[in-house]
Amino acid sequence: MIDDQARQEAAEMLASAENTRQPIDPLVARYPGIDVVDAYEIQLLGIRRRVGRGARIVGHKVGLSSKVMQDMMNVDEPDYGHLFDDMMLTESVPIAVRAYCAPRVEVEVGFILGADLPGSGCVEDDVIRATTAIVPSIELIDSRIANWQIKIEDTIADNASSAGVVLGRNRLDPSSVDLTDVGVEVHVADATDPTPRFLAKGRSDAVLGNPATSVAWLANKVSAFGVSLRAGDLVLPGSLTRALEVHPGDTFTASFGGGLGMVTATFI
């Protein structure tokens, strides 16, 4: 572990990197003793800073929810971060790439909670009952660590690489669809070629077998810190595909099966 002074220093460096768009070297290199506990404490320092400056928490995101990503990071469970009101983007307003360090997008089945979730002991059925709607989502992720050279401690400290989210217009009752079998295809068009080209496809069972399982995991995880997932929260349970690099002029379209519909994100 590292001491409180080092944690504070790390949180300040990450905040500065986000503000200036000048990424920093990996925390695991600067602080060889850093562990996951340190990383969550650093994340919380950053969260408190943002809340103190007027930002409002509107939900949470789960990262590393696929077995492939967990193996890559040498971990056996996901991680999580916080979503703020100033991260909520729209389909109608282009997103400036220059406002981020090295943005990427992920496509997710978002959960909008209509009731509080239980903490310890939360299961998938609790998630379905508490969810007012699922929504097609594109998450914008960004790393304040240079060149995405991250270990698990780096991304946790960096608020799980959270940066933004775009929600599609459709809202679907989660009980009306098989959440283990929602497919998605992602296409991109750019400034030089407006014809959409295929980028990736995936299925919802890539997210811990069922994205509702990921939401239940999160409810259990944060309850250990005295935090609850509450009515009105947006929860992003993890990506159905690999993360996709973003360039100015790109327009991404994610088309989901199961009646969930489409969501687009345009970058300038």
VENDALIN-V451235 format. One record per residue. N is the residue number from 0. SS is DSSP state (~ for helix, > for strand, _ for the rest). OMEGA is omega as a letter, one per 30 degrees, with the letter a starting at -180 (NA if undefined). D_FIRST is the distance of its C-alpha to the first C-alpha in Angstrom with 2 decimals. Layout:
n: <N N>
ss: <SS SS>
omega: <OMEGA OMEGA>
d_first: <D_FIRST D_FIRST>
This chain:
n: <0 1 2 3 4 5 6 7 8 9 10 11 12 13 14 15 16 17 18 19 20 21 22 23 24 25 26 27 28 29 30 31 32 33 34 35 36 37 38 39 40 41 42 43 44 45 46 47 48 49 50 51 52 53 54 55 56 57 58 59 60 61 62 63 64 65 66 67 68 69 70 71 72 73 74 75 76 77 78 79 80 81 82 83 84 85 86 87 88 89 90 91 92 93 94 95 96 97 98 99 100 101 102 103 104 105 106 107 108 109 110 111 112 113 114 115 116 117 118 119 120 121 122 123 124 125 126 127 128 129 130 131 132 133 134 135 136 137 138 139 140 141 142 143 144 145 146 147 148 149 150 151 152 153 154 155 156 157 158 159 160 161 162 163 164 165 166 167 168 169 170 171 172 173 174 175 176 177 178 179 180 181 182 183 184 185 186 187 188 189 190 191 192 193 194 195 196 197 198 199 200 201 202 203 204 205 206 207 208 209 210 211 212 213 214 215 216 217 218 219 220 221 222 223 224 225 226 227 228 229 230 231 232 233 234 235 236 237 238 239 240 241 242 243 244 245 246 247 248 249 250 251 252 253 254 255 256 257 258 259 260 261 262 263 264 265 266 267>
ss: <_ _ _ ~ ~ ~ ~ ~ ~ ~ ~ ~ ~ ~ ~ ~ ~ ~ ~ ~ _ _ _ > _ _ ~ ~ ~ ~ _ _ _ _ _ ~ ~ ~ ~ ~ ~ ~ ~ ~ ~ ~ ~ ~ ~ ~ ~ ~ _ _ _ _ > > > > > > > _ _ _ ~ ~ ~ ~ ~ ~ ~ _ _ _ _ _ > > > > > > ~ ~ ~ > > _ _ _ _ _ > _ ~ ~ ~ _ _ _ _ > > > > > > > > > > _ _ _ _ _ _ _ _ _ _ ~ ~ ~ ~ ~ ~ ~ > > > > > > > > > > > _ _ _ > ~ ~ ~ _ _ _ ~ ~ ~ ~ ~ ~ _ ~ ~ ~ > > > > > > _ _ _ _ > _ ~ ~ ~ _ _ _ _ _ _ > > > > > > > _ _ _ _ _ _ _ > > > > > > > ~ ~ ~ _ _ _ _ ~ ~ ~ ~ ~ ~ ~ ~ ~ ~ ~ ~ ~ _ _ _ _ _ _ _ _ _ _ > > > _ _ _ _ _ _ _ > > _ _ _ _ _ > > > > > > _ _ _ _ > > > > > > > _>
omega: <l a a l l l l l a l l l l l l l l a a a l a a l a l a l a a a a a l a l l a l l l l a l l l a l a l l l l l a l a l a l l l l a l l a a l l a a a l a l l l a l a l a a a l a a a l a a l a a l a l a a a a l l l a a l a l l a l l l l l l a a l l a a l a a a a a l l l a l a l l l l a l l l a l l l a l a a l a l l a l l l a l a l l l l a a l a l a l a a l a l a l l l l a l l l l a a a a l a l a l a l a a a l l a l a a a l l l l l l a l l a a l l l l a l l a l a l l l l a a a l a l l a a a l l a a l l l l a a l l a a l a l l l a a l NA>
d_first: <0.00 3.79 6.82 9.69 11.80 9.88 9.73 13.39 14.27 13.15 15.17 18.04 18.18 18.43 21.08 22.96 22.98 24.45 26.99 28.13 27.84 26.21 23.22 20.24 18.63 15.86 12.42 11.19 13.55 12.77 8.98 8.78 5.13 5.01 5.71 8.70 7.77 6.39 9.56 11.83 11.03 11.91 14.88 16.01 16.09 18.34 20.36 21.07 22.14 24.57 25.94 26.47 28.54 30.70 29.33 29.84 27.79 30.32 28.34 25.49 25.06 23.72 22.58 22.37 25.05 26.99 26.56 27.01 24.11 21.78 22.91 22.40 18.74 18.31 17.50 19.73 19.87 20.37 18.29 19.81 20.47 22.95 26.50 28.27 31.98 32.01 30.78 33.99 36.32 39.86 42.06 44.65 42.66 41.49 37.84 37.30 35.13 34.70 32.73 29.76 27.78 28.54 29.72 30.38 31.94 31.45 34.08 33.39 35.24 34.15 34.45 35.88 35.47 38.55 37.12 33.84 31.96 31.00 27.33 26.60 29.27 30.16 32.14 34.04 37.24 35.53 34.41 37.97 39.54 37.29 37.60 40.52 40.46 38.76 39.03 38.93 35.97 34.70 31.09 30.29 26.84 25.52 22.54 21.46 19.86 22.66 24.86 22.86 20.69 17.90 15.37 14.35 11.25 13.82 16.47 14.66 13.45 17.09 18.60 19.27 21.49 23.97 26.95 30.13 32.47 36.22 38.03 41.39 44.35 44.84 43.58 43.97 43.87 41.15 43.50 46.07 44.19 42.57 38.95 38.34 40.99 40.76 41.28 40.59 41.91 40.65 43.08 42.82 45.56 45.26 47.38 49.29 49.98 50.28 50.83 47.77 46.37 44.35 40.63 39.00 39.58 37.56 37.75 35.87 35.06 32.54 30.29 29.22 32.97 33.71 32.14 32.78 30.39 27.67 28.57 28.56 25.09 23.89 25.75 24.15 20.60 20.86 22.79 19.71 18.70 22.28 23.42 26.73 28.48 31.72 35.24 35.54 32.10 32.00 29.71 29.29 28.45 28.02 30.29 33.37 33.39 31.32 30.20 33.11 33.16 34.95 37.57 39.88 42.98 41.45 42.46 40.64 42.39 40.81 43.51 42.47 44.68 45.52 47.07 43.80 45.21 43.93 41.55 41.69 39.55 41.16 39.51 41.07>
